[in-house]
Amino acid sequence: MKSAQKKDFWQRHIQAWEQSKLPQKAYCQQHNISYANFGYWRTRLKRLENPVPKLVPVTLTRPTMVIMTLSMGIRIEVPTNALAEVLSVVVRSQQEIS
């Protein structure tokens, strides 16, 4: 099954589950689908609906260090002269995950 077909398959099941008012596990058992895969796709599709905000341009005046706290609780301290390189790595890794 191709990626788009998988997405459609799981989207239909998640919508049907929401309408059924059944617990996830019971829905999966009734439809003979993997509970683990159901949870994975439910999370993945939710992230696609609500993507992480994109980076926005900022203008820095004189600071020598930029401190960022990511939504997952990670704190990054980067010298401004290395900021572009660090951000390009972060953006690339996000694209690989998506």
Backbone as XML, in Angstrom:
<?xml version="1.0"?>
<chain id="A" units="angstrom">
  <residue number="1" name="MET">
    <atom name="N" x="0.855" y="-1.178" z="0.000"/>
    <atom name="CA" x="0.000" y="0.000" z="0.000"/>
    <atom name="C" x="0.901" y="1.242" z="0.000"/>
  </residue>
  <residue number="2" name="LYS">
    <atom name="N" x="0.606" y="2.199" z="-0.869"/>
    <atom name="CA" x="1.379" y="3.425" z="-0.959"/>
    <atom name="C" x="1.054" y="4.344" z="0.209"/>
  </residue>
  <residue number="3" name="SER">
    <atom name="N" x="1.937" y="5.296" z="0.441"/>
    <atom name="CA" x="1.808" y="6.205" z="1.577"/>
    <atom name="C" x="0.465" y="6.942" z="1.582"/>
  </residue>
  <residue number="4" name="ALA">
    <atom name="N" x="0.059" y="7.443" z="0.424"/>
    <atom name="CA" x="-1.217" y="8.161" z="0.346"/>
    <atom name="C" x="-2.392" y="7.230" z="0.638"/>
  </residue>
  <residue number="5" name="GLN">
    <atom name="N" x="-2.277" y="5.985" z="0.193"/>
    <atom name="CA" x="-3.335" y="5.007" z="0.458"/>
    <atom name="C" x="-3.407" y="4.687" z="1.947"/>
  </residue>
  <residue number="6" name="LYS">
    <atom name="N" x="-2.239" y="4.553" z="2.585"/>
    <atom name="CA" x="-2.215" y="4.294" z="4.030"/>
    <atom name="C" x="-2.860" y="5.446" z="4.784"/>
  </residue>
  <residue number="7" name="LYS">
    <atom name="N" x="-2.492" y="6.664" z="4.392"/>
    <atom name="CA" x="-3.051" y="7.848" z="5.044"/>
    <atom name="C" x="-4.576" y="7.846" z="4.925"/>
  </residue>
  <residue number="8" name="ASP">
    <atom name="N" x="-5.087" y="7.598" z="3.729"/>
    <atom name="CA" x="-6.539" y="7.565" z="3.512"/>
    <atom name="C" x="-7.193" y="6.446" z="4.321"/>
  </residue>
  <residue number="9" name="PHE">
    <atom name="N" x="-6.571" y="5.268" z="4.319"/>
    <atom name="CA" x="-7.081" y="4.120" z="5.059"/>
    <atom name="C" x="-7.249" y="4.472" z="6.540"/>
  </residue>
  <residue number="10" name="TRP">
    <atom name="N" x="-6.186" y="5.018" z="7.125"/>
    <atom name="CA" x="-6.229" y="5.322" z="8.549"/>
    <atom name="C" x="-7.121" y="6.521" z="8.854"/>
  </residue>
  <residue number="11" name="GLN">
    <atom name="N" x="-7.168" y="7.486" z="7.950"/>
    <atom name="CA" x="-8.053" y="8.626" z="8.150"/>
    <atom name="C" x="-9.507" y="8.181" z="8.214"/>
  </residue>
  <residue number="12" name="ARG">
    <atom name="N" x="-9.883" y="7.279" z="7.306"/>
    <atom name="CA" x="-11.259" y="6.767" z="7.312"/>
    <atom name="C" x="-11.558" y="6.015" z="8.606"/>
  </residue>
  <residue number="13" name="HIS">
    <atom name="N" x="-10.602" y="5.177" z="9.057"/>
    <atom name="CA" x="-10.827" y="4.424" z="10.294"/>
    <atom name="C" x="-10.909" y="5.344" z="11.510"/>
  </residue>
  <residue number="14" name="ILE">
    <atom name="N" x="-10.084" y="6.352" z="11.551"/>
    <atom name="CA" x="-10.112" y="7.258" z="12.706"/>
    <atom name="C" x="-11.415" y="8.045" z="12.740"/>
  </residue>
  <residue number="15" name="GLN">
    <atom name="N" x="-11.874" y="8.494" z="11.581"/>
    <atom name="CA" x="-13.165" y="9.191" z="11.530"/>
    <atom name="C" x="-14.305" y="8.252" z="11.940"/>
  </residue>
  <residue number="16" name="ALA">
    <atom name="N" x="-14.266" y="7.017" z="11.469"/>
    <atom name="CA" x="-15.301" y="6.041" z="11.829"/>
    <atom name="C" x="-15.257" y="5.748" z="13.329"/>
  </residue>
  <residue number="17" name="TRP">
    <atom name="N" x="-14.055" y="5.635" z="13.877"/>
    <atom name="CA" x="-13.917" y="5.389" z="15.322"/>
    <atom name="C" x="-14.512" y="6.544" z="16.123"/>
  </residue>
  <residue number="18" name="GLU">
    <atom name="N" x="-14.209" y="7.792" z="15.702"/>
    <atom name="CA" x="-14.739" y="8.963" z="16.419"/>
    <atom name="C" x="-16.268" y="8.952" z="16.424"/>
  </residue>
  <residue number="19" name="GLN">
    <atom name="N" x="-16.863" y="8.553" z="15.317"/>
    <atom name="CA" x="-18.322" y="8.516" z="15.224"/>
    <atom name="C" x="-18.912" y="7.338" z="16.000"/>
  </residue>
  <residue number="20" name="SER">
    <atom name="N" x="-18.122" y="6.279" z="16.163"/>
    <atom name="CA" x="-18.628" y="5.073" z="16.821"/>
    <atom name="C" x="-18.754" y="5.225" z="18.331"/>
  </residue>
  <residue number="21" name="LYS">
    <atom name="N" x="-17.997" y="6.122" z="18.914"/>
    <atom name="CA" x="-17.970" y="6.335" z="20.378"/>
    <atom name="C" x="-17.437" y="5.115" z="21.138"/>
  </residue>
  <residue number="22" name="LEU">
    <atom name="N" x="-16.821" y="4.195" z="20.438"/>
    <atom name="CA" x="-16.207" y="3.024" z="21.081"/>
    <atom name="C" x="-14.831" y="3.387" z="21.607"/>
  </residue>
  <residue number="23" name="PRO">
    <atom name="N" x="-14.344" y="2.666" z="22.623"/>
    <atom name="CA" x="-12.936" y="2.820" z="22.998"/>
    <atom name="C" x="-12.065" y="2.387" z="21.803"/>
  </residue>
  <residue number="24" name="GLN">
    <atom name="N" x="-10.874" y="2.965" z="21.694"/>
    <atom name="CA" x="-10.000" y="2.649" z="20.563"/>
    <atom name="C" x="-9.753" y="1.147" z="20.430"/>
  </residue>
  <residue number="25" name="LYS">
    <atom name="N" x="-9.440" y="0.527" z="21.538"/>
    <atom name="CA" x="-9.105" y="-0.903" z="21.506"/>
    <atom name="C" x="-10.281" y="-1.738" z="20.982"/>
  </residue>
  <residue number="26" name="ALA">
    <atom name="N" x="-11.474" y="-1.410" z="21.439"/>
    <atom name="CA" x="-12.664" y="-2.151" z="20.998"/>
    <atom name="C" x="-12.909" y="-1.937" z="19.508"/>
  </residue>
  <residue number="27" name="TYR">
    <atom name="N" x="-12.740" y="-0.705" z="19.044"/>
    <atom name="CA" x="-12.913" y="-0.413" z="17.616"/>
    <atom name="C" x="-11.916" y="-1.232" z="16.794"/>
  </residue>
  <residue number="28" name="CYS">
    <atom name="N" x="-10.665" y="-1.241" z="17.230"/>
    <atom name="CA" x="-9.622" y="-1.979" z="16.494"/>
    <atom name="C" x="-9.927" y="-3.473" z="16.453"/>
  </residue>
  <residue number="29" name="GLN">
    <atom name="N" x="-10.387" y="-4.012" z="17.571"/>
    <atom name="CA" x="-10.728" y="-5.438" z="17.611"/>
    <atom name="C" x="-11.895" y="-5.739" z="16.670"/>
  </residue>
  <residue number="30" name="GLN">
    <atom name="N" x="-12.910" y="-4.878" z="16.684"/>
    <atom name="CA" x="-14.084" y="-5.078" z="15.816"/>
    <atom name="C" x="-13.721" y="-5.058" z="14.338"/>
  </residue>
  <residue number="31" name="HIS">
    <atom name="N" x="-12.726" y="-4.232" z="13.973"/>
    <atom name="CA" x="-12.365" y="-4.058" z="12.567"/>
    <atom name="C" x="-11.081" y="-4.799" z="12.200"/>
  </residue>
  <residue number="32" name="ASN">
    <atom name="N" x="-10.605" y="-5.604" z="13.142"/>
    <atom name="CA" x="-9.427" y="-6.433" z="12.903"/>
    <atom name="C" x="-8.227" y="-5.623" z="12.391"/>
  </residue>
  <residue number="33" name="ILE">
    <atom name="N" x="-7.967" y="-4.495" z="13.086"/>
    <atom name="CA" x="-6.805" y="-3.667" z="12.740"/>
    <atom name="C" x="-5.917" y="-3.531" z="13.979"/>
  </residue>
  <residue number="34" name="SER">
    <atom name="N" x="-4.657" y="-3.253" z="13.745"/>
    <atom name="CA" x="-3.674" y="-3.161" z="14.818"/>
    <atom name="C" x="-3.929" y="-1.936" z="15.697"/>
  </residue>
  <residue number="35" name="TYR">
    <atom name="N" x="-4.043" y="-2.182" z="16.985"/>
    <atom name="CA" x="-4.237" y="-1.100" z="17.957"/>
    <atom name="C" x="-3.021" y="-0.174" z="17.967"/>
  </residue>
  <residue number="36" name="ALA">
    <atom name="N" x="-1.822" y="-0.741" z="17.877"/>
    <atom name="CA" x="-0.593" y="0.067" z="17.877"/>
    <atom name="C" x="-0.529" y="0.952" z="16.629"/>
  </residue>
  <residue number="37" name="ASN">
    <atom name="N" x="-0.842" y="0.385" z="15.464"/>
    <atom name="CA" x="-0.841" y="1.178" z="14.237"/>
    <atom name="C" x="-1.914" y="2.259" z="14.262"/>
  </residue>
  <residue number="38" name="PHE">
    <atom name="N" x="-3.046" y="1.917" z="14.836"/>
    <atom name="CA" x="-4.120" y="2.899" z="14.958"/>
    <atom name="C" x="-3.631" y="4.108" z="15.765"/>
  </residue>
  <residue number="39" name="GLY">
    <atom name="N" x="-2.999" y="3.850" z="16.906"/>
    <atom name="CA" x="-2.482" y="4.937" z="17.746"/>
    <atom name="C" x="-1.423" y="5.755" z="17.038"/>
  </residue>
  <residue number="40" name="TYR">
    <atom name="N" x="-0.539" y="5.060" z="16.326"/>
    <atom name="CA" x="0.517" y="5.750" z="15.573"/>
    <atom name="C" x="-0.089" y="6.699" z="14.549"/>
  </residue>
  <residue number="41" name="TRP">
    <atom name="N" x="-1.028" y="6.192" z="13.753"/>
    <atom name="CA" x="-1.612" y="7.007" z="12.695"/>
    <atom name="C" x="-2.502" y="8.111" z="13.256"/>
  </residue>
  <residue number="42" name="ARG">
    <atom name="N" x="-3.149" y="7.857" z="14.359"/>
    <atom name="CA" x="-3.973" y="8.900" z="14.976"/>
    <atom name="C" x="-3.087" y="10.083" z="15.372"/>
  </residue>
  <residue number="43" name="THR">
    <atom name="N" x="-1.945" y="9.786" z="15.990"/>
    <atom name="CA" x="-1.001" y="10.833" z="16.374"/>
    <atom name="C" x="-0.428" y="11.527" z="15.141"/>
  </residue>
  <residue number="44" name="ARG">
    <atom name="N" x="-0.021" y="10.743" z="14.168"/>
    <atom name="CA" x="0.589" y="11.307" z="12.959"/>
    <atom name="C" x="-0.378" y="12.221" z="12.212"/>
  </residue>
  <residue number="45" name="LEU">
    <atom name="N" x="-1.607" y="11.796" z="12.052"/>
    <atom name="CA" x="-2.587" y="12.607" z="11.334"/>
    <atom name="C" x="-2.944" y="13.870" z="12.108"/>
  </residue>
  <residue number="46" name="LYS">
    <atom name="N" x="-2.962" y="13.775" z="13.426"/>
    <atom name="CA" x="-3.232" y="14.958" z="14.245"/>
    <atom name="C" x="-2.122" y="15.990" z="14.052"/>
  </residue>
  <residue number="47" name="ARG">
    <atom name="N" x="-0.871" y="15.514" z="13.972"/>
    <atom name="CA" x="0.257" y="16.430" z="13.740"/>
    <atom name="C" x="0.167" y="17.076" z="12.357"/>
  </residue>
  <residue number="48" name="LEU">
    <atom name="N" x="-0.321" y="16.331" z="11.375"/>
    <atom name="CA" x="-0.473" y="16.903" z="10.039"/>
    <atom name="C" x="-1.547" y="17.986" z="10.024"/>
  </residue>
  <residue number="49" name="GLU">
    <atom name="N" x="-2.588" y="17.818" z="10.840"/>
    <atom name="CA" x="-3.650" y="18.812" z="10.924"/>
    <atom name="C" x="-3.183" y="20.067" z="11.653"/>
  </residue>
  <residue number="50" name="ASN">
    <atom name="N" x="-2.322" y="19.890" z="12.658"/>
    <atom name="CA" x="-1.831" y="20.998" z="13.480"/>
    <atom name="C" x="-0.311" y="21.030" z="13.435"/>
  </residue>
  <residue number="51" name="PRO">
    <atom name="N" x="0.256" y="21.474" z="12.311"/>
    <atom name="CA" x="1.714" y="21.435" z="12.193"/>
    <atom name="C" x="2.397" y="22.381" z="13.177"/>
  </residue>
  <residue number="52" name="VAL">
    <atom name="N" x="3.638" y="22.054" z="13.475"/>
    <atom name="CA" x="4.449" y="22.898" z="14.340"/>
    <atom name="C" x="4.674" y="24.221" z="13.614"/>
  </residue>
  <residue number="53" name="PRO">
    <atom name="N" x="4.545" y="25.338" z="14.329"/>
    <atom name="CA" x="4.745" y="26.627" z="13.662"/>
    <atom name="C" x="6.119" y="26.704" z="12.987"/>
  </residue>
  <residue number="54" name="LYS">
    <atom name="N" x="6.155" y="27.375" z="11.849"/>
    <atom name="CA" x="7.394" y="27.547" z="11.097"/>
    <atom name="C" x="8.282" y="28.573" z="11.801"/>
  </residue>
  <residue number="55" name="LEU">
    <atom name="N" x="9.548" y="28.548" z="11.445"/>
    <atom name="CA" x="10.466" y="29.550" z="11.968"/>
    <atom name="C" x="10.127" y="30.903" z="11.364"/>
  </residue>
  <residue number="56" name="VAL">
    <atom name="N" x="10.240" y="31.938" z="12.151"/>
    <atom name="CA" x="9.975" y="33.286" z="11.668"/>
    <atom name="C" x="11.261" y="34.097" z="11.733"/>
  </residue>
  <residue number="57" name="PRO">
    <atom name="N" x="11.447" y="35.022" z="10.779"/>
    <atom name="CA" x="12.672" y="35.811" z="10.796"/>
    <atom name="C" x="12.695" y="36.779" z="11.977"/>
  </residue>
  <residue number="58" name="VAL">
    <atom name="N" x="13.864" y="36.987" z="12.527"/>
    <atom name="CA" x="14.046" y="37.963" z="13.603"/>
    <atom name="C" x="15.290" y="38.791" z="13.296"/>
  </residue>
  <residue number="59" name="THR">
    <atom name="N" x="15.296" y="39.993" z="13.815"/>
    <atom name="CA" x="16.460" y="40.855" z="13.681"/>
    <atom name="C" x="17.106" y="40.978" z="15.046"/>
  </residue>
  <residue number="60" name="LEU">
    <atom name="N" x="18.382" y="40.654" z="15.115"/>
    <atom name="CA" x="19.107" y="40.707" z="16.376"/>
    <atom name="C" x="19.942" y="41.976" z="16.426"/>
  </residue>
  <residue number="61" name="THR">
    <atom name="N" x="19.900" y="42.636" z="17.544"/>
    <atom name="CA" x="20.732" y="43.822" z="17.722"/>
    <atom name="C" x="21.683" y="43.593" z="18.877"/>
  </residue>
  <residue number="62" name="ARG">
    <atom name="N" x="22.920" y="43.318" z="18.559"/>
    <atom name="CA" x="24.030" y="43.177" z="19.478"/>
    <atom name="C" x="24.135" y="41.902" z="20.308"/>
  </residue>
  <residue number="63" name="PRO">
    <atom name="N" x="23.134" y="41.065" z="20.463"/>
    <atom name="CA" x="23.390" y="39.898" z="21.324"/>
    <atom name="C" x="24.442" y="38.987" z="20.712"/>
  </residue>
  <residue number="64" name="THR">
    <atom name="N" x="25.174" y="38.330" z="21.551"/>
    <atom name="CA" x="26.189" y="37.397" z="21.066"/>
    <atom name="C" x="25.740" y="35.956" z="21.236"/>
  </residue>
  <residue number="65" name="MET">
    <atom name="N" x="24.657" y="35.738" z="21.952"/>
    <atom name="CA" x="24.157" y="34.390" z="22.214"/>
    <atom name="C" x="22.638" y="34.405" z="22.082"/>
  </residue>
  <residue number="66" name="VAL">
    <atom name="N" x="22.100" y="33.401" z="21.385"/>
    <atom name="CA" x="20.652" y="33.242" z="21.269"/>
    <atom name="C" x="20.274" y="32.011" z="22.075"/>
  </residue>
  <residue number="67" name="ILE">
    <atom name="N" x="19.248" y="32.150" z="22.903"/>
    <atom name="CA" x="18.770" y="31.034" z="23.715"/>
    <atom name="C" x="17.359" y="30.699" z="23.237"/>
  </residue>
  <residue number="68" name="MET">
    <atom name="N" x="17.160" y="29.426" z="22.869"/>
    <atom name="CA" x="15.851" y="28.971" z="22.401"/>
    <atom name="C" x="15.380" y="27.828" z="23.287"/>
  </residue>
  <residue number="69" name="THR">
    <atom name="N" x="14.108" y="27.848" z="23.621"/>
    <atom name="CA" x="13.506" y="26.721" z="24.319"/>
    <atom name="C" x="12.465" y="26.134" z="23.383"/>
  </residue>
  <residue number="70" name="LEU">
    <atom name="N" x="12.666" y="24.874" z="23.001"/>
    <atom name="CA" x="11.753" y="24.213" z="22.079"/>
    <atom name="C" x="10.549" y="23.676" z="22.826"/>
  </residue>
  <residue number="71" name="SER">
    <atom name="N" x="9.471" y="23.433" z="22.088"/>
    <atom name="CA" x="8.224" y="22.986" z="22.715"/>
    <atom name="C" x="8.384" y="21.677" z="23.477"/>
  </residue>
  <residue number="72" name="MET">
    <atom name="N" x="9.379" y="20.850" z="23.093"/>
    <atom name="CA" x="9.580" y="19.574" z="23.780"/>
    <atom name="C" x="10.454" y="19.720" z="25.024"/>
  </residue>
  <residue number="73" name="GLY">
    <atom name="N" x="10.746" y="20.983" z="25.420"/>
    <atom name="CA" x="11.503" y="21.226" z="26.635"/>
    <atom name="C" x="13.011" y="21.276" z="26.452"/>
  </residue>
  <residue number="74" name="ILE">
    <atom name="N" x="13.483" y="21.239" z="25.243"/>
    <atom name="CA" x="14.920" y="21.296" z="24.982"/>
    <atom name="C" x="15.346" y="22.755" z="24.906"/>
  </residue>
  <residue number="75" name="ARG">
    <atom name="N" x="16.429" y="23.075" z="25.596"/>
    <atom name="CA" x="16.974" y="24.439" z="25.589"/>
    <atom name="C" x="18.262" y="24.443" z="24.769"/>
  </residue>
  <residue number="76" name="ILE">
    <atom name="N" x="18.344" y="25.387" z="23.845"/>
    <atom name="CA" x="19.515" y="25.496" z="22.977"/>
    <atom name="C" x="20.121" y="26.887" z="23.145"/>
  </residue>
  <residue number="77" name="GLU">
    <atom name="N" x="21.411" y="26.927" z="23.403"/>
    <atom name="CA" x="22.140" y="28.191" z="23.452"/>
    <atom name="C" x="23.139" y="28.178" z="22.301"/>
  </residue>
  <residue number="78" name="VAL">
    <atom name="N" x="23.025" y="29.164" z="21.425"/>
    <atom name="CA" x="23.829" y="29.180" z="20.207"/>
    <atom name="C" x="24.452" y="30.564" z="20.031"/>
  </residue>
  <residue number="79" name="PRO">
    <atom name="N" x="25.753" y="30.614" z="19.749"/>
    <atom name="CA" x="26.348" y="31.912" z="19.391"/>
    <atom name="C" x="25.716" y="32.409" z="18.090"/>
  </residue>
  <residue number="80" name="THR">
    <atom name="N" x="25.486" y="33.701" z="17.982"/>
    <atom name="CA" x="24.792" y="34.232" z="16.809"/>
    <atom name="C" x="25.528" y="33.927" z="15.517"/>
  </residue>
  <residue number="81" name="ASN">
    <atom name="N" x="26.842" y="33.817" z="15.552"/>
    <atom name="CA" x="27.572" y="33.549" z="14.314"/>
    <atom name="C" x="27.380" y="32.108" z="13.833"/>
  </residue>
  <residue number="82" name="ALA">
    <atom name="N" x="26.803" y="31.218" z="14.657"/>
    <atom name="CA" x="26.549" y="29.827" z="14.261"/>
    <atom name="C" x="25.062" y="29.537" z="14.113"/>
  </residue>
  <residue number="83" name="LEU">
    <atom name="N" x="24.232" y="30.551" z="14.331"/>
    <atom name="CA" x="22.778" y="30.346" z="14.354"/>
    <atom name="C" x="22.238" y="29.812" z="13.027"/>
  </residue>
  <residue number="84" name="ALA">
    <atom name="N" x="22.663" y="30.372" z="11.911"/>
    <atom name="CA" x="22.155" y="29.929" z="10.606"/>
    <atom name="C" x="22.451" y="28.453" z="10.377"/>
  </residue>
  <residue number="85" name="GLU">
    <atom name="N" x="23.637" y="28.025" z="10.732"/>
    <atom name="CA" x="24.015" y="26.622" z="10.542"/>
    <atom name="C" x="23.171" y="25.698" z="11.419"/>
  </residue>
  <residue number="86" name="VAL">
    <atom name="N" x="22.979" y="26.078" z="12.676"/>
    <atom name="CA" x="22.179" y="25.261" z="13.607"/>
    <atom name="C" x="20.735" y="25.173" z="13.128"/>
  </residue>
  <residue number="87" name="LEU">
    <atom name="N" x="20.166" y="26.294" z="12.718"/>
    <atom name="CA" x="18.773" y="26.284" z="12.265"/>
    <atom name="C" x="18.593" y="25.459" z="10.996"/>
  </residue>
  <residue number="88" name="SER">
    <atom name="N" x="19.569" y="25.476" z="10.100"/>
    <atom name="CA" x="19.434" y="24.666" z="8.891"/>
    <atom name="C" x="19.420" y="23.175" z="9.229"/>
  </residue>
  <residue number="89" name="VAL">
    <atom name="N" x="20.180" y="22.771" z="10.241"/>
    <atom name="CA" x="20.172" y="21.372" z="10.678"/>
    <atom name="C" x="18.817" y="21.021" z="11.292"/>
  </residue>
  <residue number="90" name="VAL">
    <atom name="N" x="18.274" y="21.925" z="12.095"/>
    <atom name="CA" x="16.967" y="21.690" z="12.728"/>
    <atom name="C" x="15.883" y="21.561" z="11.662"/>
  </residue>
  <residue number="91" name="VAL">
    <atom name="N" x="15.884" y="22.454" z="10.691"/>
    <atom name="CA" x="14.862" y="22.418" z="9.639"/>
    <atom name="C" x="14.986" y="21.134" z="8.827"/>
  </residue>
  <residue number="92" name="ARG">
    <atom name="N" x="16.208" y="20.741" z="8.457"/>
    <atom name="CA" x="16.400" y="19.499" z="7.704"/>
    <atom name="C" x="15.895" y="18.289" z="8.478"/>
  </residue>
  <residue number="93" name="SER">
    <atom name="N" x="16.196" y="18.236" z="9.776"/>
    <atom name="CA" x="15.764" y="17.078" z="10.566"/>
    <atom name="C" x="14.238" y="17.046" z="10.683"/>
  </residue>
  <residue number="94" name="GLN">
    <atom name="N" x="13.590" y="18.211" z="10.770"/>
    <atom name="CA" x="12.123" y="18.267" z="10.810"/>
    <atom name="C" x="11.529" y="17.750" z="9.508"/>
  </residue>
  <residue number="95" name="GLN">
    <atom name="N" x="12.152" y="18.092" z="8.389"/>
    <atom name="CA" x="11.657" y="17.646" z="7.085"/>
    <atom name="C" x="11.802" y="16.154" z="6.933"/>
  </residue>
  <residue number="96" name="GLU">
    <atom name="N" x="12.869" y="15.573" z="7.491"/>
    <atom name="CA" x="13.076" y="14.139" z="7.411"/>
    <atom name="C" x="12.043" y="13.385" z="8.246"/>
  </residue>
  <residue number="97" name="ILE">
    <atom name="N" x="11.629" y="13.986" z="9.356"/>
    <atom name="CA" x="10.630" y="13.358" z="10.235"/>
    <atom name="C" x="9.257" y="13.372" z="9.573"/>
  </residue>
  <residue number="98" name="SER">
    <atom name="N" x="8.930" y="14.469" z="8.896"/>
    <atom name="CA" x="7.593" y="14.625" z="8.311"/>
    <atom name="C" x="7.351" y="13.737" z="7.169"/>
  </residue>
</chain>
